[in-house]
Amino acid sequence: MRPYRHYTIKEAQFISDNASKGTLWLSKQLDKPRNSIREFMGRNDIKVGRSYKRWTPEEQEQLLELLEQYPPGEVAKIMNKTPDSIYNMTKKLK
């Protein structure tokens, strides 16, 4: 890993060690712009981990059942998911 002009060697190592926590978390910890961290990670071939939890088959089934009774915004609150997550999974399941 080569240091980037905006990062010390310690910061570069911190990014590498904590990449799985996501660029938003890293940008808050280092007080650096998120796009700068993304660029650094891309130049150094550092992969970002999944920033979401996979839907279980039970959650998918619950989603379909809840959508029969409630609007998507309410389902998002009930399931503790984002409205975008509800929309995307609904599209995938239908």
Phi and psi restraints in degrees (range 20) as a CNS / XPLOR table:
assign (resid 1 and name C) (resid 2 and name N)
       (resid 2 and name CA) (resid 2 and name C) 1.0 -98.8 20.0 2
assign (resid 2 and name N) (resid 2 and name CA)
       (resid 2 and name C) (resid 3 and name N) 1.0 138.8 20.0 2
assign (resid 2 and name C) (resid 3 and name N)
       (resid 3 and name CA) (resid 3 and name C) 1.0 -65.5 20.0 2
assign (resid 3 and name N) (resid 3 and name CA)
       (resid 3 and name C) (resid 4 and name N) 1.0 146.4 20.0 2
assign (resid 3 and name C) (resid 4 and name N)
       (resid 4 and name CA) (resid 4 and name C) 1.0 -103.4 20.0 2
assign (resid 4 and name N) (resid 4 and name CA)
       (resid 4 and name C) (resid 5 and name N) 1.0 150.6 20.0 2
assign (resid 4 and name C) (resid 5 and name N)
       (resid 5 and name CA) (resid 5 and name C) 1.0 -56.6 20.0 2
assign (resid 5 and name N) (resid 5 and name CA)
       (resid 5 and name C) (resid 6 and name N) 1.0 -23.2 20.0 2
assign (resid 5 and name C) (resid 6 and name N)
       (resid 6 and name CA) (resid 6 and name C) 1.0 -95.5 20.0 2
assign (resid 6 and name N) (resid 6 and name CA)
       (resid 6 and name C) (resid 7 and name N) 1.0 -0.2 20.0 2
assign (resid 6 and name C) (resid 7 and name N)
       (resid 7 and name CA) (resid 7 and name C) 1.0 -128.2 20.0 2
assign (resid 7 and name N) (resid 7 and name CA)
       (resid 7 and name C) (resid 8 and name N) 1.0 139.0 20.0 2
assign (resid 7 and name C) (resid 8 and name N)
       (resid 8 and name CA) (resid 8 and name C) 1.0 -77.9 20.0 2
assign (resid 8 and name N) (resid 8 and name CA)
       (resid 8 and name C) (resid 9 and name N) 1.0 168.5 20.0 2
assign (resid 8 and name C) (resid 9 and name N)
       (resid 9 and name CA) (resid 9 and name C) 1.0 -62.8 20.0 2
assign (resid 9 and name N) (resid 9 and name CA)
       (resid 9 and name C) (resid 10 and name N) 1.0 -37.8 20.0 2
assign (resid 9 and name C) (resid 10 and name N)
       (resid 10 and name CA) (resid 10 and name C) 1.0 -62.7 20.0 2
assign (resid 10 and name N) (resid 10 and name CA)
       (resid 10 and name C) (resid 11 and name N) 1.0 -43.7 20.0 2
assign (resid 10 and name C) (resid 11 and name N)
       (resid 11 and name CA) (resid 11 and name C) 1.0 -64.2 20.0 2
assign (resid 11 and name N) (resid 11 and name CA)
       (resid 11 and name C) (resid 12 and name N) 1.0 -41.6 20.0 2
assign (resid 11 and name C) (resid 12 and name N)
       (resid 12 and name CA) (resid 12 and name C) 1.0 -61.2 20.0 2
assign (resid 12 and name N) (resid 12 and name CA)
       (resid 12 and name C) (resid 13 and name N) 1.0 -42.0 20.0 2
assign (resid 12 and name C) (resid 13 and name N)
       (resid 13 and name CA) (resid 13 and name C) 1.0 -67.4 20.0 2
assign (resid 13 and name N) (resid 13 and name CA)
       (resid 13 and name C) (resid 14 and name N) 1.0 -38.4 20.0 2
assign (resid 13 and name C) (resid 14 and name N)
       (resid 14 and name CA) (resid 14 and name C) 1.0 -60.6 20.0 2
assign (resid 14 and name N) (resid 14 and name CA)
       (resid 14 and name C) (resid 15 and name N) 1.0 -44.2 20.0 2
assign (resid 14 and name C) (resid 15 and name N)
       (resid 15 and name CA) (resid 15 and name C) 1.0 -61.6 20.0 2
assign (resid 15 and name N) (resid 15 and name CA)
       (resid 15 and name C) (resid 16 and name N) 1.0 -46.8 20.0 2
assign (resid 15 and name C) (resid 16 and name N)
       (resid 16 and name CA) (resid 16 and name C) 1.0 -61.1 20.0 2
assign (resid 16 and name N) (resid 16 and name CA)
       (resid 16 and name C) (resid 17 and name N) 1.0 -43.9 20.0 2
assign (resid 16 and name C) (resid 17 and name N)
       (resid 17 and name CA) (resid 17 and name C) 1.0 -70.5 20.0 2
assign (resid 17 and name N) (resid 17 and name CA)
       (resid 17 and name C) (resid 18 and name N) 1.0 -27.2 20.0 2
assign (resid 17 and name C) (resid 18 and name N)
       (resid 18 and name CA) (resid 18 and name C) 1.0 -116.9 20.0 2
assign (resid 18 and name N) (resid 18 and name CA)
       (resid 18 and name C) (resid 19 and name N) 1.0 20.4 20.0 2
assign (resid 18 and name C) (resid 19 and name N)
       (resid 19 and name CA) (resid 19 and name C) 1.0 -57.6 20.0 2
assign (resid 19 and name N) (resid 19 and name CA)
       (resid 19 and name C) (resid 20 and name N) 1.0 -32.7 20.0 2
assign (resid 19 and name C) (resid 20 and name N)
       (resid 20 and name CA) (resid 20 and name C) 1.0 -67.1 20.0 2
assign (resid 20 and name N) (resid 20 and name CA)
       (resid 20 and name C) (resid 21 and name N) 1.0 -15.3 20.0 2
assign (resid 20 and name C) (resid 21 and name N)
       (resid 21 and name CA) (resid 21 and name C) 1.0 -82.8 20.0 2
assign (resid 21 and name N) (resid 21 and name CA)
       (resid 21 and name C) (resid 22 and name N) 1.0 -9.3 20.0 2
assign (resid 21 and name C) (resid 22 and name N)
       (resid 22 and name CA) (resid 22 and name C) 1.0 96.2 20.0 2
assign (resid 22 and name N) (resid 22 and name CA)
       (resid 22 and name C) (resid 23 and name N) 1.0 157.5 20.0 2
assign (resid 22 and name C) (resid 23 and name N)
       (resid 23 and name CA) (resid 23 and name C) 1.0 -70.9 20.0 2
assign (resid 23 and name N) (resid 23 and name CA)
       (resid 23 and name C) (resid 24 and name N) 1.0 -31.6 20.0 2
assign (resid 23 and name C) (resid 24 and name N)
       (resid 24 and name CA) (resid 24 and name C) 1.0 -63.9 20.0 2
assign (resid 24 and name N) (resid 24 and name CA)
       (resid 24 and name C) (resid 25 and name N) 1.0 -46.7 20.0 2
assign (resid 24 and name C) (resid 25 and name N)
       (resid 25 and name CA) (resid 25 and name C) 1.0 -62.1 20.0 2
assign (resid 25 and name N) (resid 25 and name CA)
       (resid 25 and name C) (resid 26 and name N) 1.0 -45.6 20.0 2
assign (resid 25 and name C) (resid 26 and name N)
       (resid 26 and name CA) (resid 26 and name C) 1.0 -61.6 20.0 2
assign (resid 26 and name N) (resid 26 and name CA)
       (resid 26 and name C) (resid 27 and name N) 1.0 -41.7 20.0 2
assign (resid 26 and name C) (resid 27 and name N)
       (resid 27 and name CA) (resid 27 and name C) 1.0 -64.3 20.0 2
assign (resid 27 and name N) (resid 27 and name CA)
       (resid 27 and name C) (resid 28 and name N) 1.0 -35.6 20.0 2
assign (resid 27 and name C) (resid 28 and name N)
       (resid 28 and name CA) (resid 28 and name C) 1.0 -70.6 20.0 2
assign (resid 28 and name N) (resid 28 and name CA)
       (resid 28 and name C) (resid 29 and name N) 1.0 -39.6 20.0 2
assign (resid 28 and name C) (resid 29 and name N)
       (resid 29 and name CA) (resid 29 and name C) 1.0 -67.2 20.0 2
assign (resid 29 and name N) (resid 29 and name CA)
       (resid 29 and name C) (resid 30 and name N) 1.0 -38.8 20.0 2
assign (resid 29 and name C) (resid 30 and name N)
       (resid 30 and name CA) (resid 30 and name C) 1.0 -96.6 20.0 2
assign (resid 30 and name N) (resid 30 and name CA)
       (resid 30 and name C) (resid 31 and name N) 1.0 -6.0 20.0 2
assign (resid 30 and name C) (resid 31 and name N)
       (resid 31 and name CA) (resid 31 and name C) 1.0 54.1 20.0 2
assign (resid 31 and name N) (resid 31 and name CA)
       (resid 31 and name C) (resid 32 and name N) 1.0 49.0 20.0 2
assign (resid 31 and name C) (resid 32 and name N)
       (resid 32 and name CA) (resid 32 and name C) 1.0 -127.1 20.0 2
assign (resid 32 and name N) (resid 32 and name CA)
       (resid 32 and name C) (resid 33 and name N) 1.0 154.3 20.0 2
assign (resid 32 and name C) (resid 33 and name N)
       (resid 33 and name CA) (resid 33 and name C) 1.0 -63.0 20.0 2
assign (resid 33 and name N) (resid 33 and name CA)
       (resid 33 and name C) (resid 34 and name N) 1.0 141.6 20.0 2
assign (resid 33 and name C) (resid 34 and name N)
       (resid 34 and name CA) (resid 34 and name C) 1.0 -61.2 20.0 2
assign (resid 34 and name N) (resid 34 and name CA)
       (resid 34 and name C) (resid 35 and name N) 1.0 -40.5 20.0 2
assign (resid 34 and name C) (resid 35 and name N)
       (resid 35 and name CA) (resid 35 and name C) 1.0 -66.7 20.0 2
assign (resid 35 and name N) (resid 35 and name CA)
       (resid 35 and name C) (resid 36 and name N) 1.0 -29.7 20.0 2
assign (resid 35 and name C) (resid 36 and name N)
       (resid 36 and name CA) (resid 36 and name C) 1.0 -67.2 20.0 2
assign (resid 36 and name N) (resid 36 and name CA)
       (resid 36 and name C) (resid 37 and name N) 1.0 -40.2 20.0 2
assign (resid 36 and name C) (resid 37 and name N)
       (resid 37 and name CA) (resid 37 and name C) 1.0 -67.2 20.0 2
assign (resid 37 and name N) (resid 37 and name CA)
       (resid 37 and name C) (resid 38 and name N) 1.0 -41.8 20.0 2
assign (resid 37 and name C) (resid 38 and name N)
       (resid 38 and name CA) (resid 38 and name C) 1.0 -59.5 20.0 2
assign (resid 38 and name N) (resid 38 and name CA)
       (resid 38 and name C) (resid 39 and name N) 1.0 -45.0 20.0 2
assign (resid 38 and name C) (resid 39 and name N)
       (resid 39 and name CA) (resid 39 and name C) 1.0 -61.8 20.0 2
assign (resid 39 and name N) (resid 39 and name CA)
       (resid 39 and name C) (resid 40 and name N) 1.0 -45.4 20.0 2
assign (resid 39 and name C) (resid 40 and name N)
       (resid 40 and name CA) (resid 40 and name C) 1.0 -59.1 20.0 2
assign (resid 40 and name N) (resid 40 and name CA)
       (resid 40 and name C) (resid 41 and name N) 1.0 -45.3 20.0 2
assign (resid 40 and name C) (resid 41 and name N)
       (resid 41 and name CA) (resid 41 and name C) 1.0 -64.5 20.0 2
assign (resid 41 and name N) (resid 41 and name CA)
       (resid 41 and name C) (resid 42 and name N) 1.0 -39.7 20.0 2
assign (resid 41 and name C) (resid 42 and name N)
       (resid 42 and name CA) (resid 42 and name C) 1.0 -63.9 20.0 2
assign (resid 42 and name N) (resid 42 and name CA)
       (resid 42 and name C) (resid 43 and name N) 1.0 -42.7 20.0 2
assign (resid 42 and name C) (resid 43 and name N)
       (resid 43 and name CA) (resid 43 and name C) 1.0 -66.8 20.0 2
assign (resid 43 and name N) (resid 43 and name CA)
       (resid 43 and name C) (resid 44 and name N) 1.0 -27.3 20.0 2
assign (resid 43 and name C) (resid 44 and name N)
       (resid 44 and name CA) (resid 44 and name C) 1.0 -105.4 20.0 2
assign (resid 44 and name N) (resid 44 and name CA)
       (resid 44 and name C) (resid 45 and name N) 1.0 11.9 20.0 2
assign (resid 44 and name C) (resid 45 and name N)
       (resid 45 and name CA) (resid 45 and name C) 1.0 53.5 20.0 2
assign (resid 45 and name N) (resid 45 and name CA)
       (resid 45 and name C) (resid 46 and name N) 1.0 43.8 20.0 2
assign (resid 45 and name C) (resid 46 and name N)
       (resid 46 and name CA) (resid 46 and name C) 1.0 -97.6 20.0 2
assign (resid 46 and name N) (resid 46 and name CA)
       (resid 46 and name C) (resid 47 and name N) 1.0 122.3 20.0 2
assign (resid 46 and name C) (resid 47 and name N)
       (resid 47 and name CA) (resid 47 and name C) 1.0 -88.1 20.0 2
assign (resid 47 and name N) (resid 47 and name CA)
       (resid 47 and name C) (resid 48 and name N) 1.0 139.2 20.0 2
assign (resid 47 and name C) (resid 48 and name N)
       (resid 48 and name CA) (resid 48 and name C) 1.0 -88.8 20.0 2
assign (resid 48 and name N) (resid 48 and name CA)
       (resid 48 and name C) (resid 49 and name N) 1.0 136.4 20.0 2
assign (resid 48 and name C) (resid 49 and name N)
       (resid 49 and name CA) (resid 49 and name C) 1.0 -72.9 20.0 2
assign (resid 49 and name N) (resid 49 and name CA)
       (resid 49 and name C) (resid 50 and name N) 1.0 170.4 20.0 2
assign (resid 49 and name C) (resid 50 and name N)
       (resid 50 and name CA) (resid 50 and name C) 1.0 -64.0 20.0 2
assign (resid 50 and name N) (resid 50 and name CA)
       (resid 50 and name C) (resid 51 and name N) 1.0 131.4 20.0 2
assign (resid 50 and name C) (resid 51 and name N)
       (resid 51 and name CA) (resid 51 and name C) 1.0 -97.1 20.0 2
assign (resid 51 and name N) (resid 51 and name CA)
       (resid 51 and name C) (resid 52 and name N) 1.0 8.2 20.0 2
assign (resid 51 and name C) (resid 52 and name N)
       (resid 52 and name CA) (resid 52 and name C) 1.0 -138.9 20.0 2
assign (resid 52 and name N) (resid 52 and name CA)
       (resid 52 and name C) (resid 53 and name N) 1.0 161.8 20.0 2
assign (resid 52 and name C) (resid 53 and name N)
       (resid 53 and name CA) (resid 53 and name C) 1.0 -93.1 20.0 2
assign (resid 53 and name N) (resid 53 and name CA)
       (resid 53 and name C) (resid 54 and name N) 1.0 136.7 20.0 2
assign (resid 53 and name C) (resid 54 and name N)
       (resid 54 and name CA) (resid 54 and name C) 1.0 -63.8 20.0 2
assign (resid 54 and name N) (resid 54 and name CA)
       (resid 54 and name C) (resid 55 and name N) 1.0 148.5 20.0 2
assign (resid 54 and name C) (resid 55 and name N)
       (resid 55 and name CA) (resid 55 and name C) 1.0 -76.2 20.0 2
assign (resid 55 and name N) (resid 55 and name CA)
       (resid 55 and name C) (resid 56 and name N) 1.0 135.4 20.0 2
assign (resid 55 and name C) (resid 56 and name N)
       (resid 56 and name CA) (resid 56 and name C) 1.0 -84.9 20.0 2
assign (resid 56 and name N) (resid 56 and name CA)
       (resid 56 and name C) (resid 57 and name N) 1.0 159.6 20.0 2
assign (resid 56 and name C) (resid 57 and name N)
       (resid 57 and name CA) (resid 57 and name C) 1.0 -58.6 20.0 2
assign (resid 57 and name N) (resid 57 and name CA)
       (resid 57 and name C) (resid 58 and name N) 1.0 -34.6 20.0 2
assign (resid 57 and name C) (resid 58 and name N)
       (resid 58 and name CA) (resid 58 and name C) 1.0 -64.4 20.0 2
assign (resid 58 and name N) (resid 58 and name CA)
       (resid 58 and name C) (resid 59 and name N) 1.0 -41.6 20.0 2
assign (resid 58 and name C) (resid 59 and name N)
       (resid 59 and name CA) (resid 59 and name C) 1.0 -65.6 20.0 2
assign (resid 59 and name N) (resid 59 and name CA)
       (resid 59 and name C) (resid 60 and name N) 1.0 -39.2 20.0 2
assign (resid 59 and name C) (resid 60 and name N)
       (resid 60 and name CA) (resid 60 and name C) 1.0 -62.9 20.0 2
assign (resid 60 and name N) (resid 60 and name CA)
       (resid 60 and name C) (resid 61 and name N) 1.0 -42.5 20.0 2
assign (resid 60 and name C) (resid 61 and name N)
       (resid 61 and name CA) (resid 61 and name C) 1.0 -64.2 20.0 2
assign (resid 61 and name N) (resid 61 and name CA)
       (resid 61 and name C) (resid 62 and name N) 1.0 -44.5 20.0 2
assign (resid 61 and name C) (resid 62 and name N)
       (resid 62 and name CA) (resid 62 and name C) 1.0 -60.8 20.0 2
assign (resid 62 and name N) (resid 62 and name CA)
       (resid 62 and name C) (resid 63 and name N) 1.0 -40.0 20.0 2
assign (resid 62 and name C) (resid 63 and name N)
       (resid 63 and name CA) (resid 63 and name C) 1.0 -58.2 20.0 2
assign (resid 63 and name N) (resid 63 and name CA)
       (resid 63 and name C) (resid 64 and name N) 1.0 -49.4 20.0 2
assign (resid 63 and name C) (resid 64 and name N)
       (resid 64 and name CA) (resid 64 and name C) 1.0 -62.0 20.0 2
assign (resid 64 and name N) (resid 64 and name CA)
       (resid 64 and name C) (resid 65 and name N) 1.0 -39.7 20.0 2
assign (resid 64 and name C) (resid 65 and name N)
       (resid 65 and name CA) (resid 65 and name C) 1.0 -65.9 20.0 2
assign (resid 65 and name N) (resid 65 and name CA)
       (resid 65 and name C) (resid 66 and name N) 1.0 -44.4 20.0 2
assign (resid 65 and name C) (resid 66 and name N)
       (resid 66 and name CA) (resid 66 and name C) 1.0 -67.1 20.0 2
assign (resid 66 and name N) (resid 66 and name CA)
       (resid 66 and name C) (resid 67 and name N) 1.0 -34.3 20.0 2
assign (resid 66 and name C) (resid 67 and name N)
       (resid 67 and name CA) (resid 67 and name C) 1.0 -66.3 20.0 2
assign (resid 67 and name N) (resid 67 and name CA)
       (resid 67 and name C) (resid 68 and name N) 1.0 -20.1 20.0 2
assign (resid 67 and name C) (resid 68 and name N)
       (resid 68 and name CA) (resid 68 and name C) 1.0 -73.6 20.0 2
assign (resid 68 and name N) (resid 68 and name CA)
       (resid 68 and name C) (resid 69 and name N) 1.0 -22.4 20.0 2
assign (resid 68 and name C) (resid 69 and name N)
       (resid 69 and name CA) (resid 69 and name C) 1.0 -110.1 20.0 2
assign (resid 69 and name N) (resid 69 and name CA)
       (resid 69 and name C) (resid 70 and name N) 1.0 -28.4 20.0 2
assign (resid 69 and name C) (resid 70 and name N)
       (resid 70 and name CA) (resid 70 and name C) 1.0 -130.3 20.0 2
assign (resid 70 and name N) (resid 70 and name CA)
       (resid 70 and name C) (resid 71 and name N) 1.0 157.4 20.0 2
assign (resid 70 and name C) (resid 71 and name N)
       (resid 71 and name CA) (resid 71 and name C) 1.0 -72.0 20.0 2
assign (resid 71 and name N) (resid 71 and name CA)
       (resid 71 and name C) (resid 72 and name N) 1.0 157.1 20.0 2
assign (resid 71 and name C) (resid 72 and name N)
       (resid 72 and name CA) (resid 72 and name C) 1.0 -53.7 20.0 2
assign (resid 72 and name N) (resid 72 and name CA)
       (resid 72 and name C) (resid 73 and name N) 1.0 -37.8 20.0 2
assign (resid 72 and name C) (resid 73 and name N)
       (resid 73 and name CA) (resid 73 and name C) 1.0 -62.4 20.0 2
assign (resid 73 and name N) (resid 73 and name CA)
       (resid 73 and name C) (resid 74 and name N) 1.0 -39.9 20.0 2
assign (resid 73 and name C) (resid 74 and name N)
       (resid 74 and name CA) (resid 74 and name C) 1.0 -70.5 20.0 2
assign (resid 74 and name N) (resid 74 and name CA)
       (resid 74 and name C) (resid 75 and name N) 1.0 -38.5 20.0 2
assign (resid 74 and name C) (resid 75 and name N)
       (resid 75 and name CA) (resid 75 and name C) 1.0 -61.7 20.0 2
assign (resid 75 and name N) (resid 75 and name CA)
       (resid 75 and name C) (resid 76 and name N) 1.0 -39.7 20.0 2
assign (resid 75 and name C) (resid 76 and name N)
       (resid 76 and name CA) (resid 76 and name C) 1.0 -59.1 20.0 2
assign (resid 76 and name N) (resid 76 and name CA)
       (resid 76 and name C) (resid 77 and name N) 1.0 -43.0 20.0 2
assign (resid 76 and name C) (resid 77 and name N)
       (resid 77 and name CA) (resid 77 and name C) 1.0 -66.8 20.0 2
assign (resid 77 and name N) (resid 77 and name CA)
       (resid 77 and name C) (resid 78 and name N) 1.0 -44.0 20.0 2
assign (resid 77 and name C) (resid 78 and name N)
       (resid 78 and name CA) (resid 78 and name C) 1.0 -61.0 20.0 2
assign (resid 78 and name N) (resid 78 and name CA)
       (resid 78 and name C) (resid 79 and name N) 1.0 -42.1 20.0 2
assign (resid 78 and name C) (resid 79 and name N)
       (resid 79 and name CA) (resid 79 and name C) 1.0 -90.2 20.0 2
assign (resid 79 and name N) (resid 79 and name CA)
       (resid 79 and name C) (resid 80 and name N) 1.0 -2.3 20.0 2
assign (resid 79 and name C) (resid 80 and name N)
       (resid 80 and name CA) (resid 80 and name C) 1.0 58.5 20.0 2
assign (resid 80 and name N) (resid 80 and name CA)
       (resid 80 and name C) (resid 81 and name N) 1.0 48.2 20.0 2
assign (resid 80 and name C) (resid 81 and name N)
       (resid 81 and name CA) (resid 81 and name C) 1.0 -126.8 20.0 2
assign (resid 81 and name N) (resid 81 and name CA)
       (resid 81 and name C) (resid 82 and name N) 1.0 164.6 20.0 2
assign (resid 81 and name C) (resid 82 and name N)
       (resid 82 and name CA) (resid 82 and name C) 1.0 -80.4 20.0 2
assign (resid 82 and name N) (resid 82 and name CA)
       (resid 82 and name C) (resid 83 and name N) 1.0 153.7 20.0 2
assign (resid 82 and name C) (resid 83 and name N)
       (resid 83 and name CA) (resid 83 and name C) 1.0 -56.9 20.0 2
assign (resid 83 and name N) (resid 83 and name CA)
       (resid 83 and name C) (resid 84 and name N) 1.0 -37.7 20.0 2
assign (resid 83 and name C) (resid 84 and name N)
       (resid 84 and name CA) (resid 84 and name C) 1.0 -62.3 20.0 2
assign (resid 84 and name N) (resid 84 and name CA)
       (resid 84 and name C) (resid 85 and name N) 1.0 -40.1 20.0 2
assign (resid 84 and name C) (resid 85 and name N)
       (resid 85 and name CA) (resid 85 and name C) 1.0 -63.3 20.0 2
assign (resid 85 and name N) (resid 85 and name CA)
       (resid 85 and name C) (resid 86 and name N) 1.0 -42.1 20.0 2
assign (resid 85 and name C) (resid 86 and name N)
       (resid 86 and name CA) (resid 86 and name C) 1.0 -63.0 20.0 2
assign (resid 86 and name N) (resid 86 and name CA)
       (resid 86 and name C) (resid 87 and name N) 1.0 -46.7 20.0 2
assign (resid 86 and name C) (resid 87 and name N)
       (resid 87 and name CA) (resid 87 and name C) 1.0 -60.3 20.0 2
assign (resid 87 and name N) (resid 87 and name CA)
       (resid 87 and name C) (resid 88 and name N) 1.0 -49.5 20.0 2
assign (resid 87 and name C) (resid 88 and name N)
       (resid 88 and name CA) (resid 88 and name C) 1.0 -63.7 20.0 2
assign (resid 88 and name N) (resid 88 and name CA)
       (resid 88 and name C) (resid 89 and name N) 1.0 -40.7 20.0 2
assign (resid 88 and name C) (resid 89 and name N)
       (resid 89 and name CA) (resid 89 and name C) 1.0 -70.8 20.0 2
assign (resid 89 and name N) (resid 89 and name CA)
       (resid 89 and name C) (resid 90 and name N) 1.0 -37.4 20.0 2
assign (resid 89 and name C) (resid 90 and name N)
       (resid 90 and name CA) (resid 90 and name C) 1.0 -60.4 20.0 2
assign (resid 90 and name N) (resid 90 and name CA)
       (resid 90 and name C) (resid 91 and name N) 1.0 -43.8 20.0 2
assign (resid 90 and name C) (resid 91 and name N)
       (resid 91 and name CA) (resid 91 and name C) 1.0 -61.9 20.0 2
assign (resid 91 and name N) (resid 91 and name CA)
       (resid 91 and name C) (resid 92 and name N) 1.0 -39.9 20.0 2
assign (resid 91 and name C) (resid 92 and name N)
       (resid 92 and name CA) (resid 92 and name C) 1.0 -67.9 20.0 2
assign (resid 92 and name N) (resid 92 and name CA)
       (resid 92 and name C) (resid 93 and name N) 1.0 -37.4 20.0 2
assign (resid 92 and name C) (resid 93 and name N)
       (resid 93 and name CA) (resid 93 and name C) 1.0 -80.5 20.0 2
assign (resid 93 and name N) (resid 93 and name CA)
       (resid 93 and name C) (resid 94 and name N) 1.0 -22.5 20.0 2
